[in-house]
Amino acid sequence: MVETDIQKTIIPGTGWSVRTARLERIRAWFRRYGRPVGFHLLAWLLYFAVNNLLIFFSDIRQVTPQRTIFTYSLVAALFYTNVYGLVKPLVAKRQYWLIPIYTVALLAAFIGLRYLLFYVYFPAVGYPNEYRQFNTMYAKFLPDSLWVGMQYLLFSYGYWFAIHSLALERQKRHIQNDLLRVEKAKSEKELAFLRAQLNPHFMYNTLNFFYSEAIGTSPQLADGILALASMMRTVTELSDKATIPVHNELEHIRNYIQLQRMRFEDRMYLFFDVQGEEYERYLYLPPLVLISLVENLFKHGELADPDHPAHIRIRLEENGIYYSSSNLKKEFPVYSQGGVGMKNIDNQLTSLYKEKYKRVIREEGNVYFVEMYILMPES
């Protein structure tokens, strides 16, 4: 018998596991609801303290701990019953027409409970009661009860609208974040798919072979192959980085313009000017931003008019990048400097630099002007 009793005290039985599970549930509940419940209790305590302080100065006889606990417990029950027992489930079910009916019923129940409290319980236990006489029923008790009930019902509606608005705002943010993640994943997948179409090493080796074959017979063709290889290397190796030196972007633009000059020979009129080249390796920006502006100019601009050549100017400063261009617009297709690609770049740069990024497009006659500047954040 002794050994059995000792074993029972050492080996946890079924009762021990039940108590442990119950304790874990209590802890889980506090982890989830402890903070909001604490905030609610603090808010009610502050409200009750201020309200009772006002009553204290008006009629000290009405201020007793018992009376305060009972009366404010009743209005708190009215408040939370309306929010979580009526409005929230009825709105979720879209049964809006039931809300006024249930509100009136809840108000009637509150007045009935308040009657029992003031006309039955308080007189029985001897608590101070301003409704001691039954002749105050219609003159004072009912108006006071309606006023108190409507007041806390309005408070509860305001509270519900507040938490409902916050919940909708959080839901909206979650949806936006989900859409951004989906869009980012889609873009990354498309980029990975495009990169997978060509083996970069194979392409570089092939272009190097073409270059070595062409350099002896056509130096111009060899230069074009070298420029193309450099552009491909920039796209495949740097486009997935968050930011790259402006030097790489400018090198990409120079190779692109060189290939276009070889393509159009003496039928392309474009002036390209870069100032502040000493800052090329110190300034960083997201890849393929400036080249997108240049490609837009070639795509939509008229560059074959010697009387109206296109101009591209890039000025680099210690803490900023300034881009400007001007060109005649083509009659066909319809001129546009704001396609999907540029909108994506605008969104990206606005997200990174906020008000320190700006792009302006203006038209004077048949000439388009584009200006863009980026002020770099201070390090």
Number of C-alpha atoms within 10 A of each C-alpha: 6 7 8 8 9 10 11 11 10 8 9 10 10 9 9 11 11 11 11 12 12 12 12 12 12 12 13 12 11 14 10 11 11 12 11 11 12 12 11 11 12 12 12 14 12 12 12 15 12 12 11 18 13 12 14 14 9 10 10 12 12 16 16 13 8 10 17 14 11 13 13 13 12 16 18 14 13 20 21 17 16 23 20 13 13 17 24 17 13 16 13 9 9 10 11 12 10 13 17 12 10 16 16 12 12 18 19 15 13 20 19 12 13 21 17 12 18 20 18 11 13 18 14 10 8 8 16 15 15 12 16 13 9 11 10 12 15 10 10 13 20 15 12 14 18 14 12 16 22 15 13 18 22 14 13 21 14 13 15 18 14 12 11 13 12 12 12 12 12 12 12 12 12 12 12 12 12 12 12 12 12 12 12 12 12 12 12 13 12 12 14 12 11 11 13 10 8 10 9 16 10 10 14 17 12 13 17 16 12 15 20 14 13 17 14 9 10 11 12 12 17 20 18 21 21 20 20 19 20 17 19 16 17 17 15 13 10 18 15 14 9 10 14 19 17 24 17 19 23 18 16 23 21 16 19 19 18 15 19 14 16 15 12 12 10 10 13 18 18 20 11 13 10 13 13 12 15 12 19 20 12 14 19 19 18 20 22 21 17 19 17 15 24 15 14 17 25 16 16 20 22 19 22 16 14 12 7 15 16 24 17 18 16 21 16 20 18 13 14 17 22 17 18 18 20 22 24 23 21 16 11 8 9 8 16 14 18 13 9 9 14 15 12 12 18 17 12 14 20 16 11 15 14 13 11 14 18 16 15 10 14 11 13 8 8 10 16 21 16 18 17 17 18 20 17 18 10 5 4
